[in-house]
Amino acid sequence: MAPVPNVEELNKFIKDSVHANQVMIWSKSYCPYCKKVKDIFQSLNQEFKAYELDLEDNGPAIQDALHKMTGQKTVPNVFVNGTRLGGCDDTERAFRDRRLQQMLNPAPSSSVDHHDLESYDYDLVVIGGGSGGLAAAKEAAALGAKVACLDFVKPSTQGTTWGLGGTCVNVGCIPKKLMHQAAILGHQLDDSRKFGWEFDDKVSFNWETLRTNIQDHIGSLNWNYRVQLRSQNVDYVNSYAQFIGPHRIKATNKKGKEQEMTAKFFLIATGGRPKMPDNIEGLRQFCISSDDLFSLPYSPGKTLVVGASYVALECAGFLAALNYDVTISVRSILLRGFDQQMAENIGAYMANHGVKFIRPCVPYKVERLEEGTPGKYRVYSKMQDSGEEVVGEYNTVLIAVGRDPCTRDLGLDTVGVQINKQGFIVAADDAEQTSCPYIHAVGDILDGKPELTPMAIQAGRLLAGRLFAGTNNKTDYTNVPTTVFTPIEYGCIGLAEEDAIAKYGQSDLEVYHSNYLPLEWTVPHKEENACYAKLICLKSQNLKVVGFHVMGPNAGEITQGFTLALKLGAKKADFDNAIGIHPTCAEIFTTLQVTKSSGQDASASGC
């Protein structure tokens, strides 16, 4: 073809070529990566059009135009069904997970009419810049969709805000695990003497150093997320979104400036925030939450933790290990929603390691005695069983009684999105669609779904595939692993024992269990029976494992590895036939023999 004289004609030539061919590859004849891509399509018996830029006079100009249009400088630059797939790595990845095959043969009900999309500002607007929202935005953009991601953090009651990345990165999993690690290192200092290490008795801990270094790391993650969005051509808008009509939102930034935008699809991924009850006088003025703790600019000092959620126990645990005086005020049970035997074991372990519990107790008033960093507060509470008044003085009062979904001020009623009394979005199907067909939701705001970062990430990615690649893969919410990073970690998969009894009946269950002693605990003479493992099995299904529970060091690492077994329907015999790695904590699951029904002693019998 003759050289194309100007930019407009170049762009038109590129667009016409992309739309005229189901598969369009902008290539160079000598490029090995281009050959890899062509081989993939040939293996699928898929016709494609390859335009060899090195063999055409206008090749350099077209490559420059492609760079400006797609953000990709290199070849191959692959388009499928008018949508940009990406380069060689993107194509290989899509081929491996069979997404490419589904793009080539999209399901009619899931395919997107890209001509229809031209009447909207965006193909997809994601509301929420947390893990699920970012995953969906990046995946949709990689599939060729035009995407915007809106994220806005309302200040906590104490004025704390943060950057892009959501709860997990800023005020959840990441800083929590790092502070948990600081606590572990403190314990290991004590243990190290028994292993021959000698050092001066004076060892001190500096809260400001820990907090600064963690916040520096979080800051780098915030920046990296913004770079990722920009590199993938996702428009990042730091504004608060509200629906004002069909397919239309209003975005308001921190200066009050408003803009409207439209989209074919919307994804709500706004996550949750700590509950701050209205029935405790002085709470909003004087108390902090997990939104504030990880960036607290001063040492928290003597701390009262109100609540028995996983957040409450995790925070209380690492604060106590950092040598702060910690008390937990518990209304009723520990770790609601988790296996209660494991929850009570955790509570007992924490009590044996310096954490004080007031139970069952509910505070009703907080008053400030002294200003300062930290200040001093008096907390008035009542015991729920006796009515006795309990009064205590603390430097910090941390509220951790659960989390509320961030859905109340999004204008969901305007577009008919159904929420329950607690504010959680009620899904209309098993594909994260809400009661409004063009609005979807993932993550902590979905009613009845696990409030876990990896769950939201997977749900977001799969949703993008269904919307823009014609895939049919849906999120599997069964046998989801999780870990509570208390001083002694607790990991679980599947059903709690109470839930298994309720679902299958006590008579159909066989529970195998045992305490165990990690080898690392023997030399420093730690407790012999603090660590515990159990498998909940169904008699009627050849002892299929429906519940996995472990309490001990590195429980999260142990649990992750066994997730695949439960996903594949493992039975007790599969665990028995597995060879353990000795000496490890995880090997206990290959040797469990004692059942609860036998009444035999399950105490540790050695390492």
C-alpha positions in Angstrom: 0.0 0.0 0.0 1.1 3.6 -0.6 2.3 5.6 2.4 -0.5 7.1 4.4 0.0 10.9 4.4 -1.5 12.1 7.7 -2.4 11.1 11.3 -6.2 11.1 10.7 -5.8 8.7 7.8 -3.4 6.6 9.8 -5.9 6.3 12.6 -8.7 5.5 10.2 -6.6 2.8 8.6 -5.8 1.2 11.9 -9.4 1.3 13.1 -10.7 -0.1 9.8 -8.2 -2.9 9.8 -9.1 -3.8 13.4 -12.8 -3.9 12.7 -12.5 -5.7 9.4 -10.6 -8.7 10.9 -11.7 -10.9 13.8 -8.0 -11.2 14.7 -5.6 -8.3 13.7 -1.9 -8.6 14.5 0.3 -5.6 14.1 3.6 -7.4 13.6 7.2 -7.4 12.3 8.3 -10.3 10.1 11.5 -11.0 12.0 10.1 -10.7 15.6 10.1 -14.0 17.6 7.4 -12.7 19.9 5.2 -12.0 16.9 5.8 -15.6 15.6 4.8 -17.0 19.0 1.4 -15.1 18.8 0.9 -16.3 15.2 1.6 -19.9 16.3 -1.0 -19.7 19.0 -3.7 -18.6 16.5 -2.6 -21.2 14.0 -2.9 -23.9 16.8 -6.5 -22.8 17.2 -7.1 -23.0 13.4 -8.0 -19.3 13.7 -7.6 -17.0 10.7 -5.8 -13.7 11.3 -4.5 -10.7 9.5 -0.9 -9.8 10.2 0.4 -6.4 9.1 4.2 -6.5 8.9 5.3 -3.0 9.9 8.9 -3.6 8.8 7.8 -4.5 5.3 5.7 -1.4 4.7 6.8 2.1 4.0 4.4 3.6 6.5 5.3 0.9 9.2 7.1 3.3 11.6 4.3 5.9 11.3 1.6 3.2 12.0 3.7 1.9 15.0 3.9 5.4 16.4 0.1 5.9 15.9 -0.6 2.5 17.7 1.6 3.7 20.6 -0.5 6.8 20.9 -3.8 5.0 20.6 -3.0 2.0 22.9 -0.1 3.0 25.1 1.9 0.0 23.8 5.2 0.8 21.9 6.2 -2.8 21.0 4.9 -5.5 18.7 3.0 -7.7 18.5 -0.1 -5.6 19.2 -3.1 -7.9 19.0 -6.7 -7.1 18.6 -9.6 -9.7 18.8 -13.2 -8.8 17.8 -12.3 -5.1 17.7 -10.9 -5.2 21.3 -7.2 -4.9 22.1 -5.8 -8.0 23.7 -2.2 -6.7 24.1 1.2 -8.1 23.4 2.8 -11.6 23.4 2.6 -12.1 27.2 -1.0 -11.0 27.3 -1.9 -13.4 24.4 -0.1 -16.3 25.9 -1.8 -15.7 29.3 -5.2 -15.5 27.7 -4.5 -18.7 25.8 -3.4 -20.6 28.9 -6.5 -19.7 30.9 -8.7 -20.3 27.9 -9.9 -16.7 27.9 -8.6 -16.2 24.3 -10.7 -19.2 23.1 -13.8 -17.7 24.7 -13.0 -14.3 23.2 -12.9 -15.9 19.7 -16.2 -17.7 20.4 -18.1 -15.5 22.8 -21.3 -16.6 24.5 -24.1 -14.6 22.9 -25.5 -13.6 26.3 -22.2 -12.3 27.6 -20.8 -10.6 24.6 -20.6 -6.8 24.5 -21.9 -4.7 21.7 -19.0 -2.3 21.4 -20.9 -0.1 18.9 -23.5 0.4 21.5 -20.8 1.5 24.0 -19.9 4.4 21.9 -22.9 6.3 23.2 -21.4 6.3 26.8 -18.4 8.0 28.2 -17.0 4.6 29.4 -17.5 0.9 28.9 -17.1 0.4 32.7 -17.0 2.8 35.7 -15.6 1.2 38.8 -16.7 2.9 42.1 -14.1 2.0 44.7 -10.3 1.9 44.5 -9.7 -1.2 46.7 -8.4 -4.6 45.7 -11.6 -5.8 44.0 -12.2 -2.6 42.1 -8.6 -2.2 40.9 -8.5 -5.8 39.8 -11.7 -5.4 37.8 -10.6 -2.1 36.3 -7.2 -3.4 35.1 -8.6 -6.6 33.7 -11.4 -4.8 31.8 -8.9 -2.3 30.4 -6.6 -5.2 29.3 -9.6 -6.6 27.4 -9.9 -3.4 25.5 -12.7 -1.7 27.6 -12.6 2.0 28.3 -12.5 2.2 32.1 -12.7 4.8 34.8 -12.0 4.1 38.5 -13.4 6.5 41.1 -12.0 6.4 44.6 -12.7 8.7 47.5 -11.9 8.2 51.2 -14.2 10.0 53.7 -12.2 10.9 56.8 -12.6 8.7 59.9 -14.1 10.2 63.1 -10.6 11.3 64.0 -9.9 12.7 60.5 -7.7 10.0 59.1 -7.6 9.5 55.3 -5.4 7.5 53.0 -4.5 6.8 49.4 -5.5 4.5 46.6 -5.7 0.8 47.4 -8.6 0.4 49.8 -8.8 -1.1 53.2 -6.4 -4.0 52.8 -3.5 -1.9 51.7 -4.0 1.1 53.9 -5.8 0.2 57.1 -6.2 -3.6 57.0 -4.3 -6.7 55.9 -0.9 -5.0 55.0 -0.3 -2.9 58.1 -1.9 -5.4 60.4 0.4 -8.3 59.2 3.4 -6.0 59.5 2.6 -5.1 63.1 1.9 -8.8 63.7 5.4 -9.5 62.4 6.8 -6.8 64.8 5.1 -8.7 67.6 6.6 -12.0 66.5 10.1 -10.5 66.4 9.7 -9.4 70.0 8.8 -12.9 71.1 11.7 -14.3 69.1 14.1 -12.0 70.9 13.1 -13.8 74.2 13.3 -17.2 72.6 16.7 -16.5 71.1 18.5 -16.6 74.4 17.6 -20.3 74.8 19.2 -20.8 71.4 22.5 -19.4 72.5 22.1 -15.7 71.5 23.5 -13.3 74.1 22.8 -9.6 74.2 22.3 -6.8 76.8 19.1 -6.8 78.8 18.1 -3.4 77.6 15.9 -3.9 74.5 13.4 -1.2 73.6 10.6 -0.7 71.1 9.8 2.5 69.2 6.3 2.9 67.9 7.2 5.9 65.8 9.8 3.9 63.9 7.4 1.0 63.2 4.6 3.3 62.2 6.8 5.5 59.9 8.4 2.5 58.1 5.0 0.8 57.6 3.4 4.0 56.3 6.4 4.5 53.9 5.7 1.1 52.5 2.0 1.8 52.1 2.8 5.0 50.4 4.9 3.2 47.8 1.9 0.8 47.2 -0.4 3.8 46.7 1.9 5.3 44.1 2.3 1.9 42.4 -1.4 1.5 42.0 -1.8 4.9 40.4 1.1 4.0 38.0 -0.6 0.7 37.1 -3.9 2.4 36.3 -2.2 5.0 34.2 -0.1 2.5 32.3 -3.2 0.5 31.5 -5.1 3.5 30.3 -7.6 3.5 33.2 -8.8 7.0 34.1 -8.4 7.5 37.9 -10.7 10.0 39.4 -10.3 11.0 43.1 -14.0 11.8 43.6 -17.0 10.5 45.4 -19.6 8.9 43.1 -23.4 9.0 43.4 -25.9 7.6 40.9 -28.2 10.3 39.6 -30.0 8.4 36.8 -29.8 5.4 34.5 -26.2 4.8 33.5 -25.2 8.1 35.0 -23.2 9.2 38.1 -22.1 12.5 39.6 -18.5 12.6 40.8 -17.6 15.2 43.5 -14.0 15.8 44.5 -12.7 17.1 47.8 -13.1 20.7 46.7 -16.7 20.2 45.8 -16.3 20.3 42.1 -18.7 18.1 40.3 -18.7 16.2 37.0 -21.1 13.8 35.4 -20.2 10.6 33.5 -22.0 7.8 31.9 -21.1 4.1 31.4 -22.6 1.0 29.9 -21.7 -1.0 33.1 -20.9 0.0 36.7 -19.1 -2.0 39.4 -19.6 -1.1 43.0 -16.6 -2.1 45.1 -16.6 0.4 47.9 -15.8 -2.0 50.7 -16.6 -1.3 54.4 -15.6 0.9 57.3 -15.5 0.2 61.1 -18.8 0.5 62.9 -18.9 3.4 65.3 -21.9 2.8 67.6 -24.1 5.8 68.5 -25.0 4.3 71.9 -21.6 5.0 73.6 -21.4 8.6 74.8 -18.2 10.3 73.8 -17.2 7.6 71.3 -16.9 9.7 68.2 -15.0 12.5 70.0 -12.5 10.4 71.8 -12.2 6.8 70.4 -10.2 5.6 67.4 -10.8 2.6 65.1 -8.5 0.5 62.9 -8.8 3.3 60.4 -6.6 5.4 62.7 -4.4 2.9 64.6 -1.9 2.0 61.9 -1.0 5.6 61.3 -1.3 6.8 64.9 1.4 9.5 65.2 2.1 8.6 68.9 2.5 5.6 71.0 -1.0 4.3 72.0 -0.1 3.5 75.6 -2.5 1.7 77.9 -5.3 0.5 75.5 -8.9 -0.7 75.8 -10.1 -2.6 72.8 -13.9 -2.7 72.5 -15.1 -5.7 70.6 -14.4 -9.3 69.9 -14.1 -9.3 66.1 -11.0 -10.6 64.3 -9.8 -7.0 64.0 -10.2 -6.5 67.8 -8.3 -9.6 68.7 -5.5 -9.1 66.1 -4.9 -5.5 67.2 -5.0 -6.3 70.9 -2.6 -9.2 70.3 0.1 -7.2 68.6 -0.3 -4.3 70.9 0.2 -6.6 73.9 3.2 -8.2 72.3 4.7 -4.7 71.8 4.6 -4.3 75.6 1.4 -2.2 75.9 -1.1 -2.8 78.7 -4.1 -4.1 76.8 -7.7 -4.9 77.9 -10.5 -6.3 75.7 -14.1 -5.5 76.5 -16.2 -8.3 75.1 -20.0 -8.2 74.9 -20.7 -11.9 74.3 -18.7 -14.4 72.1 -15.3 -14.2 70.5 -14.9 -14.2 66.7 -18.5 -14.5 65.8 -18.9 -16.5 62.6 -15.8 -18.6 63.3 -15.5 -22.0 64.9 -16.2 -21.3 68.6 -13.8 -24.0 70.0 -11.0 -22.4 68.1 -12.1 -18.9 69.2 -12.2 -19.8 72.9 -8.7 -21.4 72.5 -7.4 -18.2 71.1 -8.9 -16.2 73.9 -7.4 -18.5 76.5 -4.0 -18.2 74.8 -4.1 -14.4 74.7 -5.2 -14.3 78.4 -2.2 -16.5 79.3 0.0 -14.0 77.5 -0.9 -10.8 79.2 -4.2 -9.6 77.5 -6.9 -8.9 80.0 -10.6 -9.6 79.2 -13.7 -8.0 80.7 -16.6 -10.3 79.8 -19.5 -10.0 79.2 -19.3 -6.2 79.3 -20.5 -3.2 77.3 -19.2 0.3 77.6 -21.7 3.2 77.6 -19.6 6.3 78.2 -16.1 7.6 77.5 -14.9 10.9 79.0 -11.6 12.7 78.5 -9.5 13.3 81.7 -6.4 14.7 80.0 -5.5 15.9 76.6 -2.2 14.7 75.1 -0.6 12.3 72.7 -1.8 10.0 74.0 -4.4 11.5 76.2 -6.2 9.9 79.2 -9.8 8.6 79.2 -12.2 7.1 81.6 -14.5 4.4 80.3 -17.7 3.4 82.0 -19.1 0.0 81.3 -21.6 -2.5 82.7 -21.3 -6.2 83.1 -24.1 -7.9 81.1 -24.7 -10.7 83.6 -24.6 -8.9 86.9 -25.2 -5.2 86.0 -22.1 -4.3 87.9 -20.4 -1.1 86.8 -16.8 -1.3 85.6 -14.7 1.9 85.4 -11.2 2.0 83.9 -8.7 4.6 82.7 -6.8 4.3 79.4 -4.7 6.2 77.0 -6.4 4.9 73.9 -9.8 3.4 73.3 -10.0 1.3 70.1 -13.5 0.4 68.7 -13.5 -2.8 66.8 -17.1 -4.2 66.9 -17.4 -5.0 63.2 -17.7 -3.2 59.9 -20.5 -1.5 57.9 -20.7 -1.6 54.1 -20.1 1.8 52.3 -23.4 1.9 50.3 -25.7 4.3 52.1 -24.7 7.5 50.2 -24.2 6.2 46.7 -27.7 7.0 45.4 -28.5 3.3 44.9 -32.3 3.9 45.4 -32.1 6.1 42.3 -31.2 3.2 40.1 -33.1 0.4 42.0 -30.2 -1.4 43.6 -31.5 -3.5 46.5 -29.8 -3.4 49.8 -30.7 -5.1 53.1 -31.2 -3.5 56.5 -27.5 -3.5 57.2 -26.7 -1.8 53.9 -25.2 -4.9 52.1 -26.1 -5.2 48.5 -28.3 -8.2 47.7 -27.1 -10.0 44.6 -29.7 -10.8 42.0 -27.8 -13.9 40.7 -24.6 -15.9 41.2 -22.6 -13.6 38.9 -22.4 -10.5 41.2 -25.2 -8.7 39.3 -27.4 -6.4 41.4 -31.1 -5.9 41.0 -30.2 -3.2 38.4 -28.9 -5.3 35.4 -26.1 -2.9 34.4 -24.7 -2.6 37.9 -22.5 -5.2 39.6 -20.9 -5.5 43.0 -17.9 -7.3 44.5 -16.2 -7.5 47.8 -17.2 -6.7 51.4 -20.5 -4.9 50.3 -22.1 -8.1 49.0 -24.6 -9.8 51.4 -23.5 -13.1 52.7 -20.2 -13.2 50.9 -16.7 -13.6 52.5 -15.2 -10.2 53.4 -11.7 -11.1 52.1 -9.3 -9.3 49.8 -8.4 -12.3 47.5 -12.1 -13.1 47.2 -12.8 -9.6 45.9 -9.8 -9.7 43.5 -11.0 -12.9 41.9 -14.6 -11.8 41.7 -13.5 -8.5 40.0 -11.3 -10.2 37.4 -13.9 -12.9 36.5 -16.6 -10.2 36.2 -14.5 -8.2 33.8 -14.0 -11.4 31.7 -17.7 -12.0 31.6 -18.5 -8.5 30.6 -15.8 -7.9 28.0 -14.5 -11.3 26.8 -17.6 -13.4 26.8 -16.3 -15.8 29.4 -18.6 -17.8 31.7 -16.3 -18.3 34.7 -18.0 -17.4 38.0 -16.6 -16.9 41.5 -16.6 -20.0 43.7 -17.5 -18.9 47.2 -17.1 -22.3 48.8 -14.1 -23.6 50.8 -12.6 -20.2 51.0 -9.5 -20.1 53.2 -8.8 -17.4 55.8 -6.5 -16.7 58.7 -6.8 -14.6 61.9 -3.5 -13.2 62.8 -3.8 -13.3 66.5 -0.7 -13.9 68.7 -1.3 -17.6 68.0 -2.5 -17.7 64.4 -5.7 -19.4 63.4 -6.4 -20.7 59.9 -9.5 -22.3 58.6 -11.2 -23.6 55.4 -14.8 -24.7 55.0 -17.3 -25.2 57.8 -17.0 -24.4 61.5 -17.9 -27.3 63.7 -21.2 -25.6 64.8 -22.1 -25.0 61.2 -21.3 -28.5 60.1 -23.6 -29.9 62.9 -26.4 -27.6 61.8 -26.0 -28.6 58.2 -25.4 -32.3 58.4 -26.3 -33.3 62.0 -24.0 -34.5 64.7 -24.4 -38.2 63.9 -23.0 -37.7 60.4 -19.8 -36.1 61.5 -16.5 -37.5 62.6 -14.0 -34.9 64.0 -10.3 -35.8 64.0 -8.2 -33.6 66.3 -5.0 -33.2 68.2 -2.8 -30.8 70.0 0.7 -30.5 68.7 4.0 -29.0 69.8 6.1 -27.2 67.2 9.8 -28.2 67.4 10.8 -24.6 67.6 8.8 -24.3 70.8 10.6 -27.1 72.6 13.9 -25.4 73.4 12.3 -22.2 74.9 9.9 -24.5 76.8 6.6 -23.0 75.5 3.2 -24.5 76.2 2.9 -28.1 75.0 -0.8 -28.0 74.2 -1.5 -24.5 72.9 -1.4 -25.5 69.2 -4.3 -27.5 67.8 -5.6 -29.1 64.6 -8.8 -30.6 63.6 -10.6 -32.0 60.5 -14.4 -32.2 60.3 -15.4 -35.1 58.1 -18.7 -36.5 56.7 -19.3 -40.2 57.5 -21.9 -40.5 54.7 -19.4 -39.3 52.1 -16.4 -41.6 52.9 -15.1 -39.1 55.4 -15.0 -36.1 53.0 -13.3 -33.2 54.8 -15.8 -30.3 55.1 -13.9 -28.3 57.7 -10.2 -27.6 58.3 -8.9 -25.8 61.3 -5.4 -25.1 62.6 -4.1 -23.0 65.5 -0.4 -22.4 65.8 2.6 -20.5 64.3 2.4 -19.8 60.5 -1.2 -21.0 60.4 -1.9 -18.9 57.3 0.9 -20.6 55.4 -0.3 -24.1 56.4 -3.9 -23.3 55.5 -3.2 -21.9 52.1 -1.5 -25.2 51.1 -4.4 -27.4 52.1 -7.0 -25.2 50.4 -6.5 -27.1 47.1 -7.2 -30.4 48.9 -10.6 -29.2 50.1 -11.4 -27.6 46.7 -10.8 -31.0 45.1 -13.1 -32.8 47.6 -10.3 -34.5 49.6 -11.3 -37.2 52.1 -9.6 -38.2 55.3 -7.9 -41.0 53.5 -6.2 -38.5 51.2 -4.7 -36.7 54.2 -3.6 -40.1 55.7 -1.9 -41.1 52.4 0.0 -37.8 52.1 3.6 -37.9 53.4 4.3 -35.3 55.9 7.4 -33.1 55.9 9.3 -33.6 59.2 9.6 -31.7 61.4 6.9 -29.2 60.5 3.6 -28.1 62.0 1.6 -29.0 58.8 2.5 -32.7 59.1 0.1 -33.1 62.0 -2.7 -33.3 59.4 -1.2 -36.5 57.9 -1.2 -38.3 61.2 -4.5 -37.3 62.9 -6.0 -40.5 64.5 -7.9 -39.4 67.6 -11.6 -38.6 67.1 -13.8 -36.5 69.4 -16.4 -39.3 69.5 -13.8 -41.7 71.0 -13.2 -39.5 74.0 -9.5 -40.3 73.9 -6.9 -37.7 75.0 -5.8 -35.5 72.1 -2.9 -33.9 73.9 0.4 -33.4 72.2 2.6 -36.6 72.4 5.8 -35.1 71.2 7.2 -33.2 68.2 
